Amino acid sequence: MTQDIDWIARSGARAKGGRPAYFDEMAVDRLYSLTLALTAELAATRERLDTLERLLDKGGSLDRAALETYAPDREAGEERGNAMRAYIARVMRGFQQEVEAMENPDPPVTDWVDRLSAPASASA
């Protein structure tokens, strides 16, 4: 059934409706979309590399069938999950910092100047 599907053509198909816009500049939205797509591709590559390393450690050689049918055990799954969370945290850190800055904006510099310039008795 899935052999009849042209996955390359499907991956380029346009979704119905308008593209969601999150930023004022459409180019920024496209850049983030591209970055997240590349992040997902690299995540899949990292998982496949982990499989290759584990199969080599276990048996010393590889065959495609073993690679394609590999299922991680509980320990390997937990290690992969932790590694993936760390990877995503690193990739998304810039976004997280922006959210944190919006939630807890720094006071204007003039507030600090006023506070530091105030007489010692006024702050006590």
PyRosetta script that sets phi, psi and omega in degrees:
from pyrosetta import init, pose_from_sequence

init()
pose = pose_from_sequence("MTQDIDWIARSGARAKGGRPAYFDEMAVDRLYSLTLALTAELAATRERLDTLERLLDKGGSLDRAALETYAPDREAGEERGNAMRAYIARVMRGFQQEVEAMENPDPPVTDWVDRLSAPASASA")
pose.set_psi(1, -50.4)
pose.set_omega(1, -178.5)
pose.set_phi(2, -74.1)
pose.set_psi(2, -12.9)
pose.set_omega(2, 178.8)
pose.set_phi(3, -68.2)
pose.set_psi(3, -22.6)
pose.set_omega(3, -178.7)
pose.set_phi(4, -83.7)
pose.set_psi(4, -5.8)
pose.set_omega(4, -176.6)
pose.set_phi(5, -91.7)
pose.set_psi(5, 130.9)
pose.set_omega(5, 175.2)
pose.set_phi(6, -88.9)
pose.set_psi(6, 94.9)
pose.set_omega(6, -173.7)
pose.set_phi(7, -65.9)
pose.set_psi(7, -31.3)
pose.set_omega(7, 178.6)
pose.set_phi(8, -66.9)
pose.set_psi(8, -44.6)
pose.set_omega(8, 177.5)
pose.set_phi(9, -64.1)
pose.set_psi(9, -39.9)
pose.set_omega(9, -179.8)
pose.set_phi(10, -65.0)
pose.set_psi(10, -37.3)
pose.set_omega(10, -178.0)
pose.set_phi(11, -67.1)
pose.set_psi(11, -24.5)
pose.set_omega(11, 178.8)
pose.set_phi(12, -95.0)
pose.set_psi(12, 0.9)
pose.set_omega(12, -178.5)
pose.set_phi(13, -66.6)
pose.set_psi(13, 145.0)
pose.set_omega(13, -179.8)
pose.set_phi(14, -88.4)
pose.set_psi(14, 134.3)
pose.set_omega(14, 178.0)
pose.set_phi(15, -70.8)
pose.set_psi(15, 152.8)
pose.set_omega(15, 177.3)
pose.set_phi(16, -72.4)
pose.set_psi(16, 147.5)
pose.set_omega(16, 179.0)
pose.set_phi(17, 87.3)
pose.set_psi(17, 176.8)
pose.set_omega(17, -179.3)
pose.set_phi(18, -79.8)
pose.set_psi(18, 156.6)
pose.set_omega(18, 176.3)
pose.set_phi(19, -73.0)
pose.set_psi(19, 136.7)
pose.set_omega(19, 176.7)
pose.set_phi(20, -67.4)
pose.set_psi(20, 142.3)
pose.set_omega(20, 178.7)
pose.set_phi(21, -117.1)
pose.set_psi(21, 125.6)
pose.set_omega(21, -179.4)
pose.set_phi(22, -109.6)
pose.set_psi(22, -23.7)
pose.set_omega(22, -177.0)
pose.set_phi(23, -122.2)
pose.set_psi(23, 163.1)
pose.set_omega(23, -179.9)
pose.set_phi(24, -65.2)
pose.set_psi(24, -34.1)
pose.set_omega(24, 179.9)
pose.set_phi(25, -98.7)
pose.set_psi(25, 122.9)
pose.set_omega(25, 179.6)
pose.set_phi(26, -61.9)
pose.set_psi(26, -31.1)
pose.set_omega(26, 179.7)
pose.set_phi(27, -62.7)
pose.set_psi(27, -34.6)
pose.set_omega(27, 178.3)
pose.set_phi(28, -67.6)
pose.set_psi(28, -42.7)
pose.set_omega(28, 176.0)
pose.set_phi(29, -58.1)
pose.set_psi(29, -44.9)
pose.set_omega(29, -179.6)
pose.set_phi(30, -65.3)
pose.set_psi(30, -39.2)
pose.set_omega(30, 179.0)
pose.set_phi(31, -63.7)
pose.set_psi(31, -44.3)
pose.set_omega(31, 177.1)
pose.set_phi(32, -64.4)
pose.set_psi(32, -39.9)
pose.set_omega(32, 178.4)
pose.set_phi(33, -61.5)
pose.set_psi(33, -45.2)
pose.set_omega(33, 177.8)
pose.set_phi(34, -62.0)
pose.set_psi(34, -45.1)
pose.set_omega(34, -179.5)
pose.set_phi(35, -61.0)
pose.set_psi(35, -44.3)
pose.set_omega(35, -179.7)
pose.set_phi(36, -68.9)
pose.set_psi(36, -35.1)
pose.set_omega(36, 176.2)
pose.set_phi(37, -64.8)
pose.set_psi(37, -43.1)
pose.set_omega(37, 177.3)
pose.set_phi(38, -65.4)
pose.set_psi(38, -37.2)
pose.set_omega(38, 176.9)
pose.set_phi(39, -61.4)
pose.set_psi(39, -43.6)
pose.set_omega(39, 178.9)
pose.set_phi(40, -64.3)
pose.set_psi(40, -41.4)
pose.set_omega(40, 178.5)
pose.set_phi(41, -63.5)
pose.set_psi(41, -42.9)
pose.set_omega(41, 178.9)
pose.set_phi(42, -66.4)
pose.set_psi(42, -36.4)
pose.set_omega(42, 177.5)
pose.set_phi(43, -61.2)
pose.set_psi(43, -42.9)
pose.set_omega(43, 178.4)
pose.set_phi(44, -65.1)
pose.set_psi(44, -39.0)
pose.set_omega(44, 178.6)
pose.set_phi(45, -64.9)
pose.set_psi(45, -41.1)
pose.set_omega(45, 178.6)
pose.set_phi(46, -63.3)
pose.set_psi(46, -39.4)
pose.set_omega(46, 178.8)
pose.set_phi(47, -66.3)
pose.set_psi(47, -40.8)
pose.set_omega(47, 178.8)
pose.set_phi(48, -66.9)
pose.set_psi(48, -38.6)
pose.set_omega(48, 176.6)
pose.set_phi(49, -63.1)
pose.set_psi(49, -40.0)
pose.set_omega(49, 176.9)
pose.set_phi(50, -60.4)
pose.set_psi(50, -41.9)
pose.set_omega(50, 177.6)
pose.set_phi(51, -61.2)
pose.set_psi(51, -46.4)
pose.set_omega(51, 178.9)
pose.set_phi(52, -58.7)
pose.set_psi(52, -45.9)
pose.set_omega(52, -179.6)
pose.set_phi(53, -62.2)
pose.set_psi(53, -42.9)
pose.set_omega(53, -179.5)
pose.set_phi(54, -66.1)
pose.set_psi(54, -41.1)
pose.set_omega(54, 178.7)
pose.set_phi(55, -66.2)
pose.set_psi(55, -38.3)
pose.set_omega(55, 177.2)
pose.set_phi(56, -66.2)
pose.set_psi(56, -41.7)
pose.set_omega(56, 177.4)
pose.set_phi(57, -61.2)
pose.set_psi(57, -40.3)
pose.set_omega(57, -175.5)
pose.set_phi(58, -74.3)
pose.set_psi(58, -44.6)
pose.set_omega(58, -172.2)
pose.set_phi(59, -122.2)
pose.set_psi(59, -12.1)
pose.set_omega(59, 179.2)
pose.set_phi(60, 80.6)
pose.set_psi(60, -6.9)
pose.set_omega(60, 177.5)
pose.set_phi(61, -146.6)
pose.set_psi(61, 171.7)
pose.set_omega(61, -176.1)
pose.set_phi(62, -132.3)
pose.set_psi(62, 151.7)
pose.set_omega(62, 163.2)
pose.set_phi(63, -142.6)
pose.set_psi(63, 153.3)
pose.set_omega(63, -174.2)
pose.set_phi(64, -59.5)
pose.set_psi(64, -37.4)
pose.set_omega(64, -179.3)
pose.set_phi(65, -61.6)
pose.set_psi(65, -42.4)
pose.set_omega(65, 179.0)
pose.set_phi(66, -64.7)
pose.set_psi(66, -38.8)
pose.set_omega(66, 178.7)
pose.set_phi(67, -64.7)
pose.set_psi(67, -45.7)
pose.set_omega(67, -176.6)
pose.set_phi(68, -71.4)
pose.set_psi(68, -27.7)
pose.set_omega(68, -176.3)
pose.set_phi(69, -102.4)
pose.set_psi(69, 1.6)
pose.set_omega(69, -178.2)
pose.set_phi(70, -60.6)
pose.set_psi(70, 134.7)
pose.set_omega(70, 173.6)
pose.set_phi(71, -129.2)
pose.set_psi(71, 120.3)
pose.set_omega(71, -177.3)
pose.set_phi(72, -65.2)
pose.set_psi(72, 145.7)
pose.set_omega(72, 173.5)
pose.set_phi(73, -78.8)
pose.set_psi(73, -179.0)
pose.set_omega(73, -175.3)
pose.set_phi(74, -58.0)
pose.set_psi(74, -47.0)
pose.set_omega(74, -177.9)
pose.set_phi(75, -62.8)
pose.set_psi(75, -46.0)
pose.set_omega(75, 179.1)
pose.set_phi(76, -63.8)
pose.set_psi(76, -39.8)
pose.set_omega(76, 178.5)
pose.set_phi(77, -62.3)
pose.set_psi(77, -41.4)
pose.set_omega(77, 178.0)
pose.set_phi(78, -66.5)
pose.set_psi(78, -41.3)
pose.set_omega(78, 178.0)
pose.set_phi(79, -62.6)
pose.set_psi(79, -44.3)
pose.set_omega(79, 178.1)
pose.set_phi(80, -62.5)
pose.set_psi(80, -43.3)
pose.set_omega(80, 179.3)
pose.set_phi(81, -60.7)
pose.set_psi(81, -44.4)
pose.set_omega(81, 178.5)
pose.set_phi(82, -64.5)
pose.set_psi(82, -43.0)
pose.set_omega(82, 179.3)
pose.set_phi(83, -64.1)
pose.set_psi(83, -39.2)
pose.set_omega(83, -179.8)
pose.set_phi(84, -68.8)
pose.set_psi(84, -40.5)
pose.set_omega(84, 177.1)
pose.set_phi(85, -62.0)
pose.set_psi(85, -42.0)
pose.set_omega(85, 178.7)
pose.set_phi(86, -64.4)
pose.set_psi(86, -41.9)
pose.set_omega(86, 179.2)
pose.set_phi(87, -62.1)
pose.set_psi(87, -49.2)
pose.set_omega(87, -179.5)
pose.set_phi(88, -63.2)
pose.set_psi(88, -39.3)
pose.set_omega(88, 177.9)
pose.set_phi(89, -61.0)
pose.set_psi(89, -41.1)
pose.set_omega(89, 178.8)
pose.set_phi(90, -65.6)
pose.set_psi(90, -44.9)
pose.set_omega(90, -178.3)
pose.set_phi(91, -65.3)
pose.set_psi(91, -40.7)
pose.set_omega(91, -174.4)
pose.set_phi(92, -89.5)
pose.set_psi(92, 1.1)
pose.set_omega(92, -175.1)
pose.set_phi(93, -57.2)
pose.set_psi(93, -41.2)
pose.set_omega(93, 178.6)
pose.set_phi(94, -59.5)
pose.set_psi(94, -43.4)
pose.set_omega(94, 177.4)
pose.set_phi(95, -64.1)
pose.set_psi(95, -43.2)
pose.set_omega(95, -179.5)
pose.set_phi(96, -61.0)
pose.set_psi(96, -41.4)
pose.set_omega(96, 179.0)
pose.set_phi(97, -63.4)
pose.set_psi(97, -37.5)
pose.set_omega(97, 177.5)
pose.set_phi(98, -64.7)
pose.set_psi(98, -43.3)
pose.set_omega(98, 178.3)
pose.set_phi(99, -62.6)
pose.set_psi(99, -45.2)
pose.set_omega(99, 179.0)
pose.set_phi(100, -60.6)
pose.set_psi(100, -40.2)
pose.set_omega(100, 179.1)
pose.set_phi(101, -65.8)
pose.set_psi(101, -35.9)
pose.set_omega(101, 178.0)
pose.set_phi(102, -70.8)
pose.set_psi(102, -36.5)
pose.set_omega(102, -179.1)
pose.set_phi(103, -75.0)
pose.set_psi(103, -33.2)
pose.set_omega(103, -177.7)
pose.set_phi(104, -133.7)
pose.set_psi(104, 72.9)
pose.set_omega(104, -177.4)
pose.set_phi(105, -66.4)
pose.set_psi(105, 144.9)
pose.set_omega(105, 175.5)
pose.set_phi(106, -69.0)
pose.set_psi(106, 142.4)
pose.set_omega(106, 177.0)
pose.set_phi(107, -67.3)
pose.set_psi(107, 155.3)
pose.set_omega(107, 178.3)
pose.set_phi(108, -57.9)
pose.set_psi(108, 151.3)
pose.set_omega(108, -179.8)
pose.set_phi(109, -58.2)
pose.set_psi(109, -33.1)
pose.set_omega(109, -178.5)
pose.set_phi(110, -62.9)
pose.set_psi(110, -31.1)
pose.set_omega(110, 175.7)
pose.set_phi(111, -62.0)
pose.set_psi(111, -41.7)
pose.set_omega(111, 179.0)
pose.set_phi(112, -68.6)
pose.set_psi(112, -39.8)
pose.set_omega(112, 178.6)
pose.set_phi(113, -62.1)
pose.set_psi(113, -45.9)
pose.set_omega(113, 179.2)
pose.set_phi(114, -62.2)
pose.set_psi(114, -43.7)
pose.set_omega(114, -178.7)
pose.set_phi(115, -64.8)
pose.set_psi(115, -42.5)
pose.set_omega(115, -179.4)
pose.set_phi(116, -75.2)
pose.set_psi(116, -24.7)
pose.set_omega(116, -179.3)
pose.set_phi(117, -85.8)
pose.set_psi(117, -15.3)
pose.set_omega(117, -176.3)
pose.set_phi(118, -68.1)
pose.set_psi(118, 147.3)
pose.set_omega(118, 177.1)
pose.set_phi(119, -58.9)
pose.set_psi(119, 149.9)
pose.set_omega(119, -177.1)
pose.set_phi(120, -58.9)
pose.set_psi(120, -34.4)
pose.set_omega(120, -178.1)
pose.set_phi(121, -70.6)
pose.set_psi(121, -26.7)
pose.set_omega(121, -179.1)
pose.set_phi(122, -73.0)
pose.set_psi(122, -27.1)
pose.set_omega(122, -178.3)
pose.set_phi(123, -89.3)
pose.set_psi(123, -10.6)
pose.set_omega(123, -177.5)
pose.set_phi(124, -86.6)
pose.dump_pdb("model.pdb")
